[in-house]
């Protein structure tokens, strides 16, 4: 069965919030699930992690800064991204984000769902920015164990 097409306003889609990482819209709910590509709209403040430093073993991921600034840590290097900067990460590229600048960063994220194989490596630069893990793991629940759980939330005034 083919997925049905639909139009939705991001403000009306499900949003999650996390006291340590900000807010996000995952574009999916019980009625609409995407089989091939996952999307997230992440909103995080300066100094706030936008997830954990990781690498996807089989999947590419792409990121577009829609508003604000962030620091992308890619392959153990810092790159300051600003509005309209795009980052492409082929499979195997280590990456993570932390908010920067004077206000929230709005980051559009898209990634293949070919597999769910992921590694969260220990990385000193990522740890120094608060996006790293102390012990390498392949289990997302372990990588995020020290952070609050995501709960339903209301989108920020974007």
C-alpha positions as CSV (number, residue, x, y, z in Angstrom):
1,X,0.0,0.0,0.0
2,X,1.3,3.4,-0.9
3,X,1.6,6.1,1.7
4,X,-1.1,8.7,1.3
5,X,0.0,12.2,0.4
6,X,-1.0,15.1,2.7
7,X,-0.4,18.7,3.4
8,X,0.1,19.9,7.0
9,X,1.2,23.0,8.8
10,X,4.2,22.4,11.0
11,X,2.6,24.3,13.9
12,X,-0.2,21.7,13.8
13,X,2.0,18.6,13.7
14,X,3.1,16.8,16.9
15,X,5.9,18.6,18.8
16,X,8.1,17.4,21.6
17,X,10.1,19.3,24.2
18,X,13.1,18.5,26.3
19,X,14.5,20.7,29.1
20,X,18.0,19.9,28.0
21,X,17.7,19.9,24.2
22,X,14.9,22.3,23.2
23,X,11.9,21.5,21.0
24,X,11.3,19.4,17.9
25,X,8.7,18.5,15.3
26,X,9.1,15.0,13.9
27,X,6.5,15.4,11.1
28,X,4.9,12.0,12.0
29,X,2.1,10.8,14.2
30,X,0.1,7.6,14.5
31,X,-1.7,8.3,11.2
32,X,1.3,9.4,9.1
33,X,4.5,7.3,9.2
34,X,7.3,7.7,6.6
35,X,9.0,4.5,5.5
36,X,12.0,5.8,3.6
37,X,13.0,9.2,5.0
38,X,12.7,10.8,8.5
39,X,12.4,14.5,9.1
40,X,12.9,16.6,12.2
41,X,12.6,20.3,12.7
42,X,14.9,21.0,15.8
43,X,14.8,24.2,17.7
44,X,17.6,24.7,20.3
45,X,19.1,27.6,22.2
46,X,22.8,28.7,22.3
47,X,24.8,26.3,24.3
48,X,22.1,23.6,24.0
49,X,22.9,20.3,22.3
50,X,20.9,19.4,19.2
51,X,21.3,15.6,19.9
52,X,24.3,13.4,20.5
53,X,27.5,13.2,18.4
54,X,27.1,10.1,16.3
55,X,27.6,8.4,13.0
56,X,25.0,6.5,11.0
57,X,26.6,3.4,9.5
58,X,24.3,3.0,6.5
59,X,22.3,6.2,6.2
60,X,23.0,9.6,4.9
61,X,21.7,12.6,6.9
62,X,21.2,16.2,5.7
63,X,20.8,19.4,7.7
64,X,19.7,22.9,6.7
65,X,19.9,25.9,9.1
66,X,16.6,27.8,8.7
67,X,17.2,30.4,11.4
68,X,19.9,31.3,13.8
69,X,23.3,29.7,14.2
70,X,24.9,26.5,15.5
71,X,28.2,24.8,15.8
72,X,28.4,21.6,13.8
73,X,31.0,19.2,15.0
74,X,31.9,17.1,12.0
75,X,34.7,14.5,12.1
76,X,36.2,16.1,15.1
77,X,36.2,19.6,13.6
78,X,34.1,22.7,14.5
79,X,32.1,24.4,11.7
80,X,30.0,27.4,12.5
81,X,26.7,27.2,10.5
82,X,24.4,30.2,10.0
83,X,21.1,30.7,8.2
84,X,20.8,28.8,4.9
85,X,24.0,26.7,5.5
86,X,23.5,23.1,4.4
87,X,25.5,20.1,5.8
88,X,25.5,16.7,4.0
89,X,26.7,13.7,6.0
90,X,27.2,10.5,4.0
91,X,27.1,7.2,5.9
92,X,29.9,6.9,8.4
93,X,30.4,10.7,9.0
94,X,30.5,11.6,12.7
95,X,28.5,14.7,13.5
96,X,26.7,16.6,16.3
97,X,25.3,20.1,16.9
98,X,25.2,22.7,19.6
99,X,23.3,26.0,19.5
100,X,25.3,29.2,19.0
101,X,24.7,32.9,18.4
102,X,22.2,35.2,20.1
103,X,19.0,33.2,19.7
104,X,17.4,29.8,18.9
105,X,18.7,27.8,16.0
106,X,16.1,26.2,13.8
107,X,17.6,23.2,12.0
108,X,15.8,21.1,9.4
109,X,17.0,17.5,9.5
110,X,16.4,14.7,7.0
111,X,17.8,11.2,7.0
112,X,17.4,7.9,5.2
113,X,15.8,5.0,7.1
114,X,17.6,2.2,5.2
115,X,18.8,0.9,8.6
116,X,19.0,1.9,12.2
117,X,22.7,1.1,12.8
118,X,24.3,3.9,14.7
119,X,27.4,4.5,16.8
120,X,27.9,7.2,19.5
121,X,31.7,7.4,19.7
122,X,33.5,9.0,22.6
123,X,34.9,12.3,21.3
124,X,36.6,14.9,23.4
125,X,35.5,17.9,21.3
126,X,31.9,16.7,21.4
127,X,32.1,16.2,25.1
128,X,33.5,19.8,25.5
129,X,30.4,21.1,23.8
130,X,28.0,18.9,25.8
131,X,27.0,16.7,22.8
132,X,29.3,13.7,23.4
133,X,29.0,10.5,25.4
134,X,31.5,9.3,28.0
135,X,31.4,5.7,26.8
136,X,31.0,4.6,23.2
137,X,27.7,2.8,22.5
138,X,25.4,1.7,19.7
139,X,22.3,1.9,21.9
140,X,20.5,5.3,21.6
141,X,18.8,4.8,25.0
142,X,22.3,4.6,26.6
143,X,23.6,7.6,24.7
144,X,20.7,9.8,25.9
145,X,20.3,8.2,29.4
146,X,21.6,11.3,31.3
147,X,19.2,13.6,29.5
148,X,15.5,14.2,30.3
149,X,12.9,12.3,28.2
150,X,11.1,14.0,25.3
151,X,7.5,15.0,26.3
152,X,4.7,16.4,24.2
153,X,5.1,20.2,23.9
154,X,3.9,23.3,22.1
155,X,6.0,24.8,19.2
156,X,7.8,27.9,19.9
157,X,6.7,31.1,18.2
158,X,8.7,30.7,15.0
